[in-house]
């Protein structure tokens, strides 16, 4: 696995310049030091105050550790940028989106839709933990370094989730795992570009996450929406690695479960239907409490591919909760 990188923002150049000046004065010897002292005293007296009364330089902020967006690809991003906002027929409150770069025009379309309806305060990205290791729910209070600037994490929301007694031992911090998994990281440049004032909470959900943990997470995100405008982005790819002739059938079964609100059926599906039934369950539980009816299919396509001399298909869809 690629080792996660960190970026620390350097302190301002002011303190470095003062340190360099001190070294120069020390190197000049006693005479130079006396001359410098005399000049300083004269300047201080002229200003009506003694040298020791001069204001100290302002303290520099502590270096801020950031998560790196490891999966940004410029050409792919600007191809996706050609997408237009969706006509959702109402306020889009939550949506599914791929984490596969050739289909990230869906993410662009979703986030342009959110921007057109007035934006939001916090985007919750619920994505699969592809490693299969770590906490059932993984998150971090660290912000993200993207090509469009720093995407701030909603630290208050992260603290609230980590402090939820019903999620104790189930939700935990793991910045390295969060950064290394493309499922959430790939979404961050799009969020910063199209919703520049929004914050983010990126969450990885593991295949071992219990149904009650997923339901509690959905409930908690809804609760956090009481004092902030929240949008939930479910980062999920649908049918994987299946013979092309079987993909349509798997996708039809997935859609039937979504439209019926059958969260138990979703958890019974495997990679042949989607890479994260767990993330999709959070999406389903979250949206059902905010909007009537069922999620709407806004977009989708199947990409055929040749793999080991057989034709396989990968499917990507946008389903949205409209309130």
N, C-alpha and C positions, 0 to 999 in steps of 0.2 A: 504494500500500500504506500502511496506517495506520502511522504512525511508532511504534515500540515505546516504551513509557513505562517509567521506572524509579522506584523508590521507595527513598529513603535514610532509614534510621531515624536520627532526630536524637539527638545526645548528650543526657544528662540535664540537667536545669535547673540543677544545682549550679554548674557552671563559669560559666554565664551570670549567675547571681546574684552570684558573686564578682566578675566583671568589672564588673557594674553598681555594686557597692559601691565598687570602686576608683575609678570615675569620679565617684561622689558625693563621696568623700573628697578627691579632687583638686580638685573644684570648690569645696570649702569653704575652700581657701586654707591658708596655713601654720599659722594658729592652730588651725583644725579638725584639721589633720594632727597637731599636737603633742598636742592633747587625746586624739585617737584613739590616738596612740602611748602616752601615759601610761596610758590605760585598759588597753591591751593588755599593757603591762609589768606592771601591778598584777595582772592576771589570771594572767599567766605565773608571777610570783613566788609567788602564792597557791597555785598548783598544784605549786610546788616545781621549776619548770623555767623556763628562759629562753624568750622568745618565739620565737627562731629554732629552738628544739628542738621546736616544735609539729609534729604530724604534717601532712604535705601531703595535700590531698584526693586520693582515689583517682583514677587515670587512667580516663577514660571509654573504653568500647570503640570501636574503629573503626566508622564507619558501614558497614552491610552492604547491598550492592546486591542487589536482588531482581528476579526476573522477575515481571511482572504477569500475572494470569489475565484476559485481555481478553475472554473469551467467556462469562463467567458470566451467567446470567439467572435471577433468583430464582424466578419462577413456574415456569419449566421445571424447575428443580432440585427444588422441593418436589412437583411432580407425579411426577417420577421416583422420589422417595423412598418412594412408596407401594409400590414393588416389594418382593417378598419374596425371601429367600435361595433358591437352587436346591437341590433334592435331587440332588446330583451322583452319589451312589452310591459315594462315596469322597472322598479328599482332592483338591480342585481345585488343580492346579499351574500351569495356564496357561489363558487363555481369550481369545476374540475379543470385541470390543465395538465398537459404533458410535461415531462422533464427530459424530452428528447429534442435536441436542438433543431433538427429539420422541421419540427412541428411546433416550434415556439411562437409561431405567428398566432396560435390560439391564445397563448398567454398575453401577447401584445394586445389582441382584440379584447380580451376580458378586462385588462387593466385600463385600456382606453375607455371602455364602457364605464368603469368605476369613476375615472377622472371626469367624464362628461356629465355624470350625475352628481358631481360635487365633491368627489374624492372621499377619503376616510382618514381616520386618525391612526389606526393600526391594522395592518394586514397580518393575519395568522396563517402561516404556511404549514399545512399538515401533510407530511411526506413520509414515504417508507424509509425504514432503516434497512438498507440493503445488506449491511454487514451481518445482521442477525445477532449482534452482540450488544452488551450494555443494558441500559435501563429500558423498560417497556416504553417510556416516553423520555426522549432526550431533548434538552434545550440548553441555552446559554444566555447569560446577560450581556455578552460581548456584542458590539456592533459590527457591521460588515464594511469592508473596504471594497467599493465597486468602481468601475471605470467612470462612473458619473458622480462620484463623491461618496462620502460616508453615509451609509444607510443605518440610522440609529435603531437599536433594539429598544423596545418598550420594556425597560427594566422593571417598572412597577408591575406590569402584567406578569413578567417572568417570576418575580418574587412572590406574587399572589399564587401562581400555580405551584411553585416549589413549597410554599407555606400551607397549602391545602392539606389538612390532616388526612383526608380520604385518599390522597395521592402520595402520602409519605412512603418512601422506599420504592415507589413506582415511577415517579418523575424525578429526574436527576440531571445535573450539569455534566456535560462532556463536550467541551468546545472542539477538541480534535476530531471526534467522530462526526459532529455536526458539519464541520468545515469540509471533511474529506468526502462526504456523501453528496453526490451531484443532485440528488432529488430536491433538496431545499436550496442549495447554493446557487444552482443555475437560475433560480427565479429572482434572485436579489438584484441583478442589474436592471431587470425589467421594472421591478417595483420602484427603484430609485429614479429611473428615467421617467416613468409615466405618473408616478405619485410622489414627487420629490419631497413633499412635506410630511409624508406618512412615516410612521415607525413600523417595525416588523417584530413578530415573534415567530421564529422558525422552530418547528417541532418535528422530530422523527418518531414515528410509532413502529414498534417492532411486531413481528409476526406472533410473538408470544404474549402480546398485550391482551389481557382478559377483557371480555365484553363490557363488564362493569367499569373497568378502567377507562375504556374508550368513551363510554356513555358519560362518565363523570367529567372527562376532559371536554366533551362537547357542551355539557351543562355549564362548566366553569367559563368557557369562552363566551357563551351567551351572557352569563352574569357580568363579565367584564365589559360587555357591550352596553351596559346600563349607563355608564358615564363616559363613554367614548364611542365614536363611530367605527364599527368593526366590519372588516370584510374577511371572509374565510376563503383561502385558495387551497384547494385539495390537489396536491401534486401527484398525479397517478397516470401510469400508462396502462392501457387495457391489454387485450390478448397478446401474448408473447410466444414466439418460437413455435407456433402451431402451423400445421399444413394449411396452406392458403384456403383450401376448400372447407376447413372447419371453423375458420375465424368468424364468419357471419353467424354461425349457430351459437358460438360462445358469446358473441356480443349481444345477440338477441336475448339470451338467458340473463345476462347482466342487466340489460335495460329493463327487462320484465321485473327483476328484483328491485331495481331502483324506483320504478314507477309505482310498484306495489308497496314501497316502504318496508321491504322485507330485509331487515338488517341481519337476521340469522342466516338467510340464504346467502348473503354476500360473504359472510365469514366461512362458509363451506366451500367457496370457490378457491382455486389455486391460480398459479401463474398462467394457466391456459385462458383465464378470464381477465386477470389484472395482476399487477405486481404488489398491490397493497389493499386487500379487502378491509384492513384495519383503518387506513386513512379514509376510505370511502364510507365506512360505518360512521366515523366522526362527522363527515360531511352530511350524511343522511340524517343523523340525529340532530345535528345543529340546525339544519335548514327546516326540518319538519316543525320545529317549535317557533319558527319565525314567519313561515309562509304557508298558505293553505294549498292543498293539492299535492302535486308531485313536482320534482325537478323537471325542467324543460331541456330538451336536447337542442343546443344552439349550433353545433358544428360537429364534424367528424370525418375521418377518412381512414382507409386501410392502406398501408404501404407494403407491397410485396417485396420479397428479397430472396435471393438465392443463397442457401446455406447448406454446405456439404452435399451438393448435387440434389437438393430438394427445395421446392418452393415453399417459403414460409411467409407468414403475414404478421404484421404488427399493427394494432389498431389504436387510434387516439381520438378521444371525444371530449367535447365541452358540454357538460350538463350544468345548468344553473338554477339556483333557487331565486325566484323573483317575488319580492314582497310588495 
